[in-house]
Amino acid sequence: MSRKTLLFVLITLILAPLAVFAGGQGETSFVTIGTGSVTGVYYPTGGAISRMINAKFDEYAIKATVESTGGSVYNINAVITGDIDFGIAQSDRQYQAINGLAEWSEAGPQADLRSVFSIHPESITLIASTASGINSVADLKGKRVNIGNPGSGQLQNSKDILEGAGLTDADIEAEGVEAVEAPGLLNDERIDAFFYTVGHPNGNIKEATAGRVKVMIVPIDGEVADNVTGKYPYYAKSLIPVKEYPMAANTEDIPSVGVKATLVTSASISDDVVYAITKEVFDNFDDFKKLHPAYQVLTKESMLAGLSAPIHPGALKYYEEAGLIEYINPDLIK
Ligand code: GLU
């Protein structure tokens, strides 16, 4: 064997396992999924999706990782700038971003935003210490209330709910900390209540109900619920199941107003990557549903409702193949 041939053989031997490692498809695609606070439902949802896709590395050569972030608004903005590839975002925030409303009223419509699918329902959850005497949204007047960090989905939801009761954030002592810190502040009696738009059950509300201070989930119902669902198309009435929080002072399911969690991406993400993620979640739908109790109510049809941004072509390719296209609002097919 000449030295040249020997070198060739050696290089081939070194590179061959790498080609197998990359799934034989060339380069590995590294994708990040932006989620929320670690005690919410977005974080485990990002984990569930990334584990499913990483398990098929040999087929797709995709390596997904999850980032804990400030929430929906942060995720939408980071998807648009390309800082992350996918993000979980509330359906109402998706609607606002694509239409240039709320946090996007100055920047205008986020035309590159694409939807992939909807996930679990989320309720605007208002939780207060029983000692604070807060039994309704109107009782928040003059109280110390965490309305959500900038970047979160709940910040605008809190303002809408206050508005529904004829209040503004100037009528309360508003705090703007991340959801992960709120249960601790409530139990240290440094706040009286907090808002969190989140799926149920979740670790955050469990933590808040399991502390030293007795707390209750405050109903958002009557005129307040009628006002916000009447004014904004993306809110629907919902119920928070009391059985998930046996330590809360509540005895019945709690009426509220809700939205949906959705998976969003940017028009610049490749069709192959979006196709693979969509296919893995839908082809393994029964397994996916078992990954979090908040997914119990999911159906394939419900996962295609509540979207406002155009469907990414990679996802659309899968929905066509799987015969799911009939469930998609034709306005979202571009
Ligand atoms: N809905 C919250 C937000 O967008 C996050 C909820 C969660 O992490 O489960 O900010």
Residues whose N, C-alpha, C, O or C-beta is under 5 A from the ligand:
A	BS01	LIG	G36 S37 G40 V41 Y42 Y43 G70 G71 S72 Q90 G151 S152 G153 Q154 T197 V198 G199
